[in-house]
Amino acid sequence: MSSLLKDLYSPAFYDRLSGSFSHTLDGFDKKKFKRSLFTDAFESMELKERMKHTARCMHQFMPGTFGKASLTIINKVLDRWKSHEFPKGGLEHMFLPDYIETYGLNDYNNSVKALEQVTQYISCEFAVRPFLLNYYEPMLAQMVRWSTHKNETVRRLASEGSRPRLPWAMSIPDLKKDPRVVLPIFENLKNDPSETVRRSVANSLNDIAKDHPDLVITIAGKWKGISAEVDAVIKHGSRTLLKKGHAGILSHYGLESKQLALSQLKVQTPTVSIGDSLRFQFTVKNNGKAVQTVRLEYGIYYLKANGTLARKVFKISERLFQPGESMTIDRSQSFKLITTRVFYPGAHQVSVIVNGEEKAAADFVLKQ
């Protein structure tokens, strides 16, 4: 069995899809559908290309212009999937949101209804973005309404689809410029019974923190103590600010470092080969007379292609230290080759960060 994501769009999948279309699309021709799918270019198509290709092939059996009839057919397809061919949430179903995005952009009302139904089967967080771009105010108002929907996947669409920096999604410049427009969505969802929805709110807060940190700190102060769940939303939504050591969020959590001492930072592997791990050790102590929350992190200063160093921060722990309490920490950091990072041989650094303050750093060398 193939492990490539693009092979979710397999002959077996299209056989089942053709079966459902035979019951829901008038005049559907299975042979014609297969011929249009399996062109000479199909094998070289990646996941997103196959998704869009499937939407185009479906379109030849749909009404020429997206409208009420298209919505009716989509609902029939969903009903068929729910009762027969497919479980919910399969990544291969992405072609259906893409169909709405591609062919429904000129019919706002029917497309919004379709998105609301389809997202209960497969998330429409990407498909909703062009509608936000083209119908900004009415789409935002709709998303506020969705945030009170009885179905949690629709509520999640309200928060996830309106994220200012949704990864791999179409950019919505107005959301980055002034994210206050999504605050009514947050207010409705911050204490949502679904952890998935609350995490979406937290991720959106973290997006906002990258451009408007003071707004997130204001929200954190307003929401503090509402519930354990809301406190968790704030904490996860503040993770970028915490990693950057932003003074406002450190103050919010009482993370001061004056009475906290770091000593004996030692790199145990001063030379690290690519594929191996850096190992280091240090001791931290609470010299104060009161119990202190201690957030421990370390930074790796990776050498870049241009010869400069860029720091990436990794969390170790966060807990209470009693007066006079000390702890020695052993840590390792892998330099195994991964697809998301290129390692450059040369001088690197590791640092230790205590409550947002970088207390000490040490050098090590990475070699081939």
N, C-alpha and C positions, 0 to 999 in steps of 0.2 A: 504493500500500500504506500502511495506517495506521501511524503511529509511536506510537500510544497503547498502553501496556502492556495495558490492559483488552481491547484487540482481539486479544490472543493467544487469547482465547475467541471465536473467529470461527466462522462457518458451516462453513468448510473443516475447522477443528479438530474440530467436533462431528460432521461426517460421518465422519472417521477414527475418532473415539472410538466412534461408534455401530457402526462396522464391527467394532471389537474387542469391544464389549459383545455383539454378536450371536453371537459365538463363545464367550463366556465366561459370560454371565448367562442362566440358564434363564428362558424366558418373556419375554425382552427384546422390547419393542415400540418400534421406531425412531420411528414416527410419534408415539406417546404421549410418548416422551422429548423429541422436538423441540417438541411443543406445551407441555410443562411448562417447557422452557428458555426459549423465545422468547415470554415474556409481554410485556405492554405496558410493564412496568417494566425489561425487560432492557437497553434501550439506554442508560438513565440510570445503570445500575449501574457502579461503578468496579471495579478489578481484584479487590480482596478480596471485594467483594459477589458478583461473578460466580463466584469460586472457591467460596464457600460455597453459592451457588445451584446450582452444578454438583453439589456433594456431596449436596445435598438431592434433586436430581432423580435421581441415581444410586440413592439410598436406596430409592426406591419399587420398585426391581427387586432389592433385596438382602433377606436374611432380616430379619424385623422386629426381632429382637434380635441384637445383635452377639455372635458366638461363633465356634466352630470352623468352622462352615460359611462364615462371612464371611471368615475367614482363608484358607480353601481357595480361595474365589472371587478374593480379592485376589492370591493367588499365581498363579492362572491368568491374570488380567489382566496381571500383570507379565510372565509368560512370553510372552504374546501380543505385548505391546508390544516386548519385546526382539527377537523374531523377525520382526515384521511392521511395525506402524504407526509407532512413535515411537522417536526416539533418547533416550538418557538425559539427564537434567538440564534438560529443558524447563520453564520457569517455569509453563507452563499445567498441569503435572501436580500443582501444589500442592493441588488439590482432593482428592487421594487421602489425603495426611496429614491434611487437614482432616476427611475422612470418619471416619478412625480416632479423631481427637480428639473429634469431635462425638458419635459413636454407640458408641464402644468404651470410654468411661471407666469403665463399670461391669463390664467384663471385663478385668481387669488382665493376666492371663496371655496370652490370645490377642492382645490389643492390643500387648503388648510384642513378641511374635513378628512381628506385622504391621509394626510400626515398624522392626524390624531388617531386614526384607526391603525395605520401601518406601524406606528411606533410601539403599539402594544404587542407587535409580533417581532419586529426588528427595529432597532433604534434609528430614528430619523434626525439625529443631532447634526449630521453633515448636510442632509437635504434641506433643512430649514434655513440654512445660512443665506442662500440666494434670495429667499423671501424676505429675510431681515434686511438685506442690502437694498432690495427694490421696493419694499413696503414697510419701511422702518417703524413708523409710529403704530400703524394698525397691527403689525406683527408682534411688536412688544406688548401691546394691549392684549392680544390673544394669548401670549405666553404668560401674562399675569393671570388670565382666566384659567389656563392650563395648570397653573401652580395650585389650584384648588380642586383639581379633577379627582374623581374617586379612584382612578387607576394610577398606581405609582409610576409606571413607565411614562405616562403622559406628564406627570408632575416632574419627573426627571428630565424630560425633553425641555421643559420650561427653563430649568437651570443649566443643563449641559449645553443645550443649543444656543443659549445666550452668553456663553463664556467669552470674555474679551479676547482670550488667547487660546481658544480651543485647538489642541494639536492636530496637525494635518488638515485643518479645515480652512475654508475661505475666510479671509480677514474681513472684519467689520470695523472700519476705522472709527466710526462714531462711538462704538462701545469702548474702545480703548481711550478715546478722548474724554468721554464723560460717562463712566460706568454707573453713576448714581441712578440711571434709568432702570437698572435691574434690581435695585434695593427692595422694591415691593415684592418681587419674586422671592428674594431671600427671606423677607419677613414672614411670608407664608410657609416657607419650607425649612427654616432653620431648626425646627423641632419636629420635623416630619417623622412619622413612625417607621419609615423605611431608612435603614442605614445607607443604602445605595443612593437615595435622594440626598441625604444629609452630606454624604461624601462629595456629591456633585456640587453642592453649595460651597463646601470647603475648597474644592478645586477652583471654583470661580473666584472665591475670595483671594486665593493665592495668585491667580492671574492678575487681579486688580492690584495686589500689593506690589507687583513689579513696576507699575507705572504711577500708582497713587497710594503710597504706603500710609500716609496720614489718614486717609479715608478708612482703611482697614483697621487701623489702631482705634479710631473713633468707634467703629462698629464693635470691636472687641470690648471696649469699655462699656458700651451700651448693653451688650448681651451677657456680660460676665455674670455668672451665678444663676442664670435662668434655669438651667438643668445641667446634669452631667453630660447629656448628649450635645447640648449647645456649646458647652465648654470644649468638648472634643472637636466640634466644627471649627471653633475659633483657633484651637491649637493647630489643627491640620491646615487651616487656611493661612496661618502665620508662618509656615515652615520656611519659606524663602526669607522672610524678614529675620527669623531666628538665625538661620545660617549666615546671614550677612551681618549679624550683630547689631541690628537697628536699635538705637537707643530707646525709642518709644516702646517697642514690643518687649525689650528687656525689662524696662520699668514696669510694664503691665504685669509681667510674671515675677517681679521681684528678684530678677537675676542680676545681682550686683556681685562684683568679684574682688573688692578691696581686701577682704579677709581670707581670700582663698589663695593658697600658695601652691605653685607647681615646682617640682624639683626632679632631678635625676632623669631628665629626658635622655634616653640612650637609644641610638639606632643599632640594633643587634646584627643587621645585615647591611653594612655600609656600601656594599656592592651587590646589586640585584640584577640577575639575568632576566631578560624578557621571557615570560613563561613561569617564573618563580614568584615568590612573595617577599615583600618588605616586612620586617618584624621590628617593632620598637616597644619601649617600655618607659613609663614615667610614674611619678607619685604626686598625688594631689591631697592637700590637707586644708581643713577648715580651722583657721587660726582664731576665728571669732568666738564670742561668748554666747552666741545664739545659734539655733538650728538654721541651716542654710540650704536652700534648694540649689543643687549643683547640676548644671547641664554640661556634659563633657562631649566635645567633638574634636575631630582632627582634620587637618587640611593637607591635601597632597598638592604640591606645586608642580604640575606637569610641564615638562619642556615642550614648547610648541615648535612648529617648523621654522618660524622666524627667529628662534633663539630666545624668546621671552618665556617667562613662567606664568602659568594661569592656575589659580587655586580652585580646587573642588573640595567641598566640605562634606564630611561623613559624620553622622551622629554615633556616639558610643552609648551614652545612657543619660538619664535625668532622674535624680533621686535626692532625698534629704540626707545631709551630712550633719551629724551631731557635733557640738562644740569639741574641738580637738581631734575629731576623727580624721584619719588619713587612709588612703587606699592606693595600692600599686596596681597599675593597669598594664596588661600585656595586650598588644594588638598586632594584627597583620593586615596587609593590603596586597591583593593579588595583582600581578602584572601579566596574567594570562591574556593572550591575544583575543580580542573581541571585535565584533563588527562595528560597534558604536564609538570606538576610540582607537586612534593611531598612537603608538608609543614611539618616542624619539630617544635614542641613546644619548646619554650625557648627564649633566648635573641636575638633580632634582632636590626638592626639600619636603620635609614633613613638619607640620606644626601642630601644637596642641592648643585648643581653644576652650576656655573655662568661662561659662556664662557670657559668651559673646566676645570675650577678650582673648586675643591671641597672646598666650603667655610665653611661649618659647618655640624655637624652630631648630631643626638640625638638617644637615646635608646628607645626601646619599647619591650614588651614581647608578644609573641604569645602563646596562650594556646588552649587546646582542647575545 
